[in-house]
């Protein structure tokens, strides 16, 4: 009879302990679920903010690309103008050298 009573008490204690563990486990799982949901909500908010910025960033990138293209075209035009001015300068100098050489030859002949 004592063994049976002890066994019943042990079973009751086991049931009580299992119930407590089950409730505690459920509480911990619910807390974990709430924390996970909060983390997902924060991540979703950050993702939405990043997606909202994307069109503005795309537009700015396109503007910068256009600016770079414009600057490149302007640089090419400047290079062409400098090359043309340089060619005209060298042509002018060649003509001046020829004219001065011819004039010097005339003066030398006139001086003889």
C-alpha positions as MATLAB code, in Angstrom:
seq = 'XXXXXXXXXXXXXXXXXXXXXXXXXXXXXXXXXXXXXXXXXXXXXXXXXXXXXXXXXXXXXXXXXXXXXXXXXXXXXXXXXXXXXXXXXXXXXXXXXXXXXXXXXXXXXXXX';
ca = [
       0.000    0.000    0.000;
       2.814    2.420    0.787;
       4.529    1.561   -2.480;
       1.292    2.218   -4.351;
       0.796    5.532   -2.559;
       4.395    6.569   -3.294;
       3.964    5.477   -6.898;
       0.784    7.589   -7.215;
       2.520   10.577   -5.661;
       5.462   10.104   -8.051;
       3.073    9.895  -11.020;
       1.205   12.999   -9.814;
       4.504   14.825   -9.353;
       5.635   13.637  -12.802;
       2.358   14.848  -14.355;
       2.667   18.185  -12.547;
       6.303   18.574  -13.621;
       5.516   17.611  -17.229;
       2.646   20.113  -17.261;
       4.917   22.835  -15.902;
       7.634   22.016  -18.443;
       5.065   21.996  -21.254;
       3.675   25.388  -20.169;
       7.175   26.853  -19.828;
       8.148   25.459  -23.222;
       5.019   26.971  -24.792;
       5.807   30.332  -23.135;
       9.392   30.273  -24.424;
       8.188   29.324  -27.912;
       5.660   32.175  -27.902;
       8.332   34.616  -26.769;
      10.642   33.342  -29.512;
       7.838   33.724  -32.053;
       7.214   37.321  -30.934;
      10.921   38.156  -31.121;
      11.212   36.565  -34.555;
       8.123   38.433  -35.795;
       9.540   41.714  -34.490;
      12.878   41.036  -36.211;
      11.102   40.168  -39.464;
       9.017   43.352  -39.186;
      12.182   45.462  -38.701;
      13.863   43.735  -41.623;
      10.769   44.231  -43.775;
      10.698   47.942  -42.876;
      14.371   48.325  -43.803;
      13.808   46.471  -47.060;
      10.827   48.681  -47.891;
      12.901   51.795  -47.166;
      15.694   50.522  -49.425;
      13.194   49.726  -52.187;
      11.704   53.220  -51.847;
      15.161   54.748  -52.337;
      15.947   52.622  -55.391;
      14.165   54.790  -58.020;
      15.881   57.912  -56.691;
      19.257   56.176  -56.763;
      18.600   54.892  -60.290;
      17.680   58.408  -61.438;
      20.804   59.885  -59.806;
      22.965   57.195  -61.396;
      21.477   58.005  -64.805;
      22.147   61.713  -64.209;
      25.757   61.007  -63.290;
      26.164   58.772  -66.339;
      24.826   61.555  -68.551;
      27.136   64.075  -66.909;
      30.143   61.818  -67.478;
      29.170   61.334  -71.116;
      28.753   65.091  -71.575;
      32.123   65.791  -69.963;
      33.775   63.165  -72.142;
      32.279   64.688  -75.298;
      33.354   68.180  -74.211;
      36.879   66.905  -73.519;
      37.048   65.341  -76.990;
      35.894   68.640  -78.536;
      38.572   70.545  -76.586;
      41.234   68.075  -77.739;
      40.149   68.543  -81.366;
      40.270   72.345  -81.003;
      43.743   72.234  -79.447;
      44.970   69.880  -82.178;
      43.597   72.222  -84.870;
      45.190   75.274  -83.228;
      48.488   73.404  -82.934;
      48.363   72.425  -86.621;
      47.616   76.045  -87.633;
      50.503   77.290  -85.462;
      52.968   74.852  -87.028;
      51.749   75.756  -90.518;
      52.130   79.481  -89.744;
      55.653   78.895  -88.428;
      56.618   76.870  -91.521;
      55.343   79.647  -93.795;
      57.147   82.269  -91.715;
      60.399   80.271  -91.913;
      60.024   79.988  -95.706;
      59.242   83.695  -96.123;
      62.113   84.755  -93.883;
      64.458   82.367  -95.688;
      63.397   83.781  -99.069;
      63.705   87.370  -97.801;
      67.145   86.634  -96.357;
      68.231   85.133  -99.683;
      66.965   88.270 -101.492;
      68.852   90.528  -99.108;
      72.029   88.491  -99.485;
      71.779   88.703 -103.281;
      71.042   92.406 -103.156;
      74.025   92.923 -100.880;
      76.480   91.229 -103.245;
];
